[in-house]
Protein backbone atom coordinates (compact mmCIF):
# COMPACT_ATOMS: atom_id res chain seq x y z
CA UNK A 1 0.00 0.00 0.00
CA UNK A 2 1.27 3.47 -0.86
CA UNK A 3 1.94 5.78 2.06
CA UNK A 4 0.06 9.09 1.94
CA UNK A 5 1.43 12.19 3.63
CA UNK A 6 -0.26 14.49 6.06
CA UNK A 7 -1.88 17.60 4.70
CA UNK A 8 -0.09 20.90 5.19
CA UNK A 9 -2.40 21.80 8.09
CA UNK A 10 -1.04 18.78 9.98
CA UNK A 11 -4.22 16.74 9.76
CA UNK A 12 -4.05 13.11 8.70
CA UNK A 13 -5.90 12.34 5.47
CA UNK A 14 -8.80 9.90 5.42
CA UNK A 15 -6.93 7.55 3.10
CA UNK A 16 -4.00 7.50 5.53
CA UNK A 17 -6.38 6.59 8.37
CA UNK A 18 -7.85 3.72 6.38
CA UNK A 19 -4.42 2.49 5.33
CA UNK A 20 -3.18 2.50 8.90
CA UNK A 21 -6.35 0.80 10.18
CA UNK A 22 -5.81 -2.06 7.73
CA UNK A 23 -2.14 -2.31 8.73
CA UNK A 24 -3.07 -2.42 12.43
CA UNK A 25 -5.60 -5.20 11.83
CA UNK A 26 -3.02 -7.23 9.90
CA UNK A 27 -0.44 -6.80 12.67
CA UNK A 28 -2.49 -7.15 15.86
CA UNK A 29 -6.01 -8.27 14.91
CA UNK A 30 -9.32 -6.47 15.01
CA UNK A 31 -9.87 -6.67 18.77
CA UNK A 32 -6.87 -4.47 19.48
CA UNK A 33 -7.96 -1.74 17.06
CA UNK A 34 -9.46 1.12 19.06
CA UNK A 35 -9.88 4.74 18.04
CA UNK A 36 -7.28 5.80 20.61
CA UNK A 37 -4.79 3.14 19.47
CA UNK A 38 -5.26 4.14 15.82
CA UNK A 39 -4.88 7.81 16.73
CA UNK A 40 -1.61 7.03 18.50
CA UNK A 41 -0.28 5.18 15.45
CA UNK A 42 -1.16 8.17 13.29
CA UNK A 43 0.07 10.82 15.69
CA UNK A 44 -3.32 12.51 15.82
CA UNK A 45 -6.36 12.55 18.13
CA UNK A 46 -9.26 10.14 18.39
CA UNK A 47 -11.56 13.12 17.91
CA UNK A 48 -9.98 13.84 14.53
CA UNK A 49 -10.74 10.28 13.39
CA UNK A 50 -14.28 10.45 14.76
CA UNK A 51 -14.82 13.71 12.89
CA UNK A 52 -14.43 11.86 9.60
CA UNK A 53 -16.01 8.49 10.41
CA UNK A 54 -18.33 9.01 13.39
CA UNK A 55 -17.83 5.57 14.94
CA UNK A 56 -15.59 2.53 14.86
CA UNK A 57 -18.21 0.60 12.86
CA UNK A 58 -18.23 3.26 10.16
CA UNK A 59 -14.43 3.38 10.14
CA UNK A 60 -14.26 -0.39 9.63
CA UNK A 61 -16.86 -0.25 6.86
CA UNK A 62 -14.94 2.56 5.14
CA UNK A 63 -11.72 0.54 5.41
CA UNK A 64 -13.41 -2.47 3.84
CA UNK A 65 -14.86 -0.36 1.02
CA UNK A 66 -11.42 1.15 0.39
CA UNK A 67 -9.83 -2.29 0.19
CA UNK A 68 -12.61 -3.68 -2.00
CA UNK A 69 -12.36 -0.72 -4.39
CA UNK A 70 -8.77 -1.67 -5.19
CA UNK A 71 -9.83 -5.27 -5.88
CA UNK A 72 -12.71 -4.07 -8.07
CA UNK A 73 -10.16 -2.30 -10.26
CA UNK A 74 -8.14 -5.51 -10.48
CA UNK A 75 -11.26 -7.46 -11.47
CA UNK A 76 -12.10 -5.00 -14.22
CA UNK A 77 -8.56 -5.28 -15.55
CA UNK A 78 -8.81 -9.07 -15.34
CA UNK A 79 -12.05 -9.20 -17.34
CA UNK A 80 -10.54 -7.11 -20.14
CA UNK A 81 -7.29 -9.07 -20.26
CA UNK A 82 -6.48 -10.98 -23.45
CA UNK A 83 -6.04 -14.44 -21.99
CA UNK A 84 -8.06 -17.64 -21.68
CA UNK A 85 -11.20 -17.87 -19.57
CA UNK A 86 -9.56 -20.64 -17.55
CA UNK A 87 -6.68 -18.38 -16.55
CA UNK A 88 -9.07 -15.54 -15.73
CA UNK A 89 -11.07 -17.84 -13.46
CA UNK A 90 -7.93 -19.01 -11.68
CA UNK A 91 -6.81 -15.43 -11.11
CA UNK A 92 -10.29 -14.56 -9.85
CA UNK A 93 -10.01 -17.31 -7.23
CA UNK A 94 -6.67 -15.94 -6.05
CA UNK A 95 -8.07 -12.41 -5.85
CA UNK A 96 -11.01 -13.58 -3.75
CA UNK A 97 -9.25 -15.78 -1.22
CA UNK A 98 -7.36 -14.34 1.79
CA UNK A 99 -3.60 -14.27 1.76
CA UNK A 100 -3.38 -15.82 5.21
CA UNK A 101 -4.91 -15.84 8.70
CA UNK A 102 -4.06 -12.17 9.25
CA UNK A 103 -5.62 -10.93 6.02
CA UNK A 104 -7.23 -7.63 7.16
CA UNK A 105 -9.85 -7.50 4.41
CA UNK A 106 -11.22 -10.90 5.33
CA UNK A 107 -11.03 -10.12 9.03
CA UNK A 108 -13.30 -7.15 8.31
CA UNK A 109 -15.64 -9.27 6.20
CA UNK A 110 -16.17 -11.76 9.02
CA UNK A 111 -16.80 -8.91 11.46
CA UNK A 112 -19.29 -7.36 9.03
CA UNK A 113 -21.20 -10.61 8.65
CA UNK A 114 -21.55 -10.86 12.42
CA UNK A 115 -22.98 -7.34 12.69
CA UNK A 116 -25.31 -7.17 9.67
CA UNK A 117 -28.43 -8.90 11.13
CA UNK A 118 -29.24 -5.90 13.31
CA UNK A 119 -27.78 -3.15 11.14
CA UNK A 120 -29.50 -2.30 7.86
CA UNK A 121 -26.74 0.06 6.70
CA UNK A 122 -24.10 -2.65 7.09
CA UNK A 123 -26.36 -5.20 5.42
CA UNK A 124 -26.86 -2.93 2.40
CA UNK A 125 -23.11 -2.34 2.18
CA UNK A 126 -22.46 -6.09 2.30
CA UNK A 127 -24.97 -6.73 -0.46
CA UNK A 128 -23.45 -3.99 -2.60
CA UNK A 129 -19.91 -5.33 -2.26
CA UNK A 130 -21.04 -8.93 -2.79
CA UNK A 131 -22.92 -7.89 -5.92
CA UNK A 132 -19.74 -6.61 -7.53
CA UNK A 133 -18.01 -10.00 -7.13
CA UNK A 134 -21.14 -11.85 -8.30
CA UNK A 135 -21.62 -9.76 -11.42
CA UNK A 136 -17.98 -9.95 -12.43
CA UNK A 137 -17.83 -13.72 -11.96
CA UNK A 138 -21.06 -14.13 -13.93
CA UNK A 139 -19.55 -12.06 -16.77
CA UNK A 140 -16.36 -14.13 -16.69
CA UNK A 141 -18.27 -17.43 -16.86
CA UNK A 142 -20.66 -16.21 -19.55
CA UNK A 143 -17.77 -15.02 -21.69
CA UNK A 144 -16.07 -18.40 -21.24
CA UNK A 145 -19.18 -20.17 -22.46
CA UNK A 146 -19.55 -17.80 -25.42
CA UNK A 147 -15.97 -18.49 -26.45
CA UNK A 148 -16.47 -22.24 -26.02
CA UNK A 149 -13.96 -22.53 -23.22
CA UNK A 150 -16.58 -23.64 -20.69
CA UNK A 151 -19.48 -26.02 -21.15
CA UNK A 152 -22.95 -24.38 -21.21
CA UNK A 153 -24.06 -23.37 -17.72
CA UNK A 154 -26.30 -21.03 -15.77
CA UNK A 155 -23.73 -18.31 -15.06
CA UNK A 156 -25.71 -16.69 -12.24
CA UNK A 157 -26.38 -19.89 -10.33
CA UNK A 158 -22.88 -21.25 -10.84
CA UNK A 159 -21.28 -17.99 -9.73
CA UNK A 160 -23.38 -18.02 -6.54
CA UNK A 161 -22.36 -21.60 -5.77
CA UNK A 162 -18.68 -20.94 -6.31
CA UNK A 163 -18.69 -17.74 -4.26
CA UNK A 164 -20.44 -19.50 -1.36
CA UNK A 165 -17.73 -22.15 -1.41
CA UNK A 166 -15.00 -19.49 -1.53
CA UNK A 167 -16.58 -17.74 1.47
CA UNK A 168 -16.37 -20.96 3.47
CA UNK A 169 -12.76 -21.62 2.50
CA UNK A 170 -11.80 -18.03 3.23
CA UNK A 171 -13.35 -18.14 6.68
CA UNK A 172 -11.39 -21.29 7.51
CA UNK A 173 -8.13 -19.64 6.42
CA UNK A 174 -8.73 -16.52 8.50
CA UNK A 175 -9.70 -18.58 11.55
CA UNK A 176 -6.56 -20.68 11.11
CA UNK A 177 -8.51 -23.87 10.40
CA UNK A 178 -7.14 -24.49 6.90
CA UNK A 179 -3.77 -26.22 7.37
CA UNK A 180 -2.54 -23.73 9.92
CA UNK A 181 -1.15 -20.54 8.45
CA UNK A 182 -0.70 -21.76 4.88
CA UNK A 183 -3.40 -20.45 2.46
CA UNK A 184 -2.27 -22.67 -0.42
CA UNK A 185 -4.47 -25.69 0.44
CA UNK A 186 -7.51 -23.39 0.28
CA UNK A 187 -6.50 -22.25 -3.20
CA UNK A 188 -6.07 -25.85 -4.34
CA UNK A 189 -9.49 -26.72 -2.89
CA UNK A 190 -11.00 -23.74 -4.70
CA UNK A 191 -9.41 -24.81 -7.97
CA UNK A 192 -10.74 -28.35 -7.53
CA UNK A 193 -14.25 -27.03 -6.87
CA UNK A 194 -14.04 -24.71 -9.86
CA UNK A 195 -13.08 -27.61 -12.11
CA UNK A 196 -16.09 -29.57 -10.87
CA UNK A 197 -18.55 -26.68 -11.20
CA UNK A 198 -17.19 -25.13 -14.41
CA UNK A 199 -16.32 -27.88 -16.86
CA UNK A 200 -14.47 -27.46 -20.16
CA UNK A 201 -16.45 -27.17 -23.36
CA UNK A 202 -17.02 -30.35 -25.32
CA UNK A 203 -18.91 -30.70 -28.59
CA UNK A 204 -22.44 -31.95 -28.04
CA UNK A 205 -22.72 -30.76 -24.44
CA UNK A 206 -26.22 -30.18 -23.12
CA UNK A 207 -27.21 -26.68 -22.08
CA UNK A 208 -28.68 -26.95 -18.52
CA UNK A 209 -30.87 -23.92 -19.16
CA UNK A 210 -32.72 -25.60 -22.03
CA UNK A 211 -31.90 -29.30 -21.68
CA UNK A 212 -30.97 -29.19 -25.35
CA UNK A 213 -27.84 -30.65 -26.88
CA UNK A 214 -25.74 -28.11 -28.73
C-alpha positions, -999 to +999 in steps of 0.1 A: +000+000+000+013+035-009+019+058+021+001+091+019+014+122+036-003+145+061-019+176+047-001+209+052-024+218+081-010+188+100-042+167+098-041+131+087-059+123+055-088+099+054-069+075+031-040+075+055-064+066+084-079+037+064-044+025+053-032+025+089-064+008+102-058-021+077-021-023+087-031-024+124-056-052+118-030-072+099-004-068+127-025-071+159-060-083+149-093-065+150-099-067+188-069-045+195-080-017+171-095+011+191-099+047+180-073+058+206-048+031+195-053+041+158-049+078+167-016+070+185-003+052+154-012+082+133+001+108+157-033+125+158-064+126+181-093+101+184-116+131+179-100+138+145-107+103+134-143+105+148-148+137+129-144+119+096-160+085+104-183+090+134-178+056+149-156+025+149-182+006+129-182+033+102-144+034+101-143-004+096-169-003+069-149+026+051-117+005+054-134-025+038-149-004+010-114+011+004-098-023+002-126-037-020-124-007-044-088-017-052-098-053-059-127-041-081-102-023-103-081-055-105-113-075-115-121-050-142-086-053-155-088-091-153-120-092-173-105-071-201-073-091-203-065-110-235-060-144-220-081-176-217-112-179-196-096-206-176-067-184-165-091-155-157-111-178-135-079-190-117-068-154-111-103-146-098-100-173-072-067-159-061-081-124-058-110-136-038-093-158-012-074-143+018-036-143+018-034-158+052-049-158+087-041-122+093-056-109+060-072-076+072-098-075+044-112-109+053-110-101+090-133-072+083-156-093+062-162-118+090-168-089+115-193-074+090-212-106+086-216-109+124-230-073+127-253-072+097-284-089+111-292-059+133-278-031+111-295-023+079-267+001+067-241-026+071-264-052+054-269-029+024-231-023+022-225-061+023-250-067-005-234-040-026-199-053-023-210-089-028-229-079-059-197-066-075-180-100-071-211-119-083-216-098-114-180-100-124-178-137-120-211-141-139-195-121-168-164-141-167-183-174-169-207-162-196-178-150-217-161-184-212-192-202-225-196-178-254-160-185-265-165-222-260-140-225-232-166-236-207-195-260-212-229-244-212-241-234-177-263-210-158-237-183-151-257-167-122-264-199-103-229-213-108-213-180-097-234-180-065-224-216-058-187-209-063-187-177-043-204-195-014-177-222-014-150-195-015-166-177+015-164-210+035-128-216+025-118-180+032-133-181+067-114-213+075-081-196+064-087-165+085-097-186+115-066-207+111-085-239+104-071-245+069-038-262+074-025-237+099-011-205+084-007-218+049-034-205+025-023-227-004-045-257+004-075-234+003-065-223-032-061-258-043-095-267-029-110-237-047-094-248-080-107-283-075-142-270-069-140-247-099-131-276-121-161-296-109-185-267-112-172-251-144-163-279-169-145-275-202-165-272-234-170-304-253-189-307-286-224-320-280-227-308-244-262-302-231-272-267-221-287-269-185-309-239-192-327-256-220-319-293-217-310-292-254-278-307-269-257-281-287 
